[in-house]
């Protein structure tokens, strides 16, 4: 029973960390998109 609890805790920790990693990647991609958009606006003016 103890092994199951430990495995469940480890699995939960991995899932939570994966969500944070994906969220961070989403922010990075969004920031890159804004940079490209701003550069295009600057070039247009």
KABEL-V404126 format. One line per field, one symbol per residue. phi: phi as a letter, one per 20 degrees, with the letter a starting at -180 (. if undefined). psi: psi as a letter, one per 20 degrees, with the letter a starting at -180 (. if undefined). Layout:
phi: ???
psi: ???
This chain:
phi: .fffffffffffffffffffffffffffffffffffffffffffe
psi: hhhggghggggggggghhghghgghggghghgghggghghgghh.
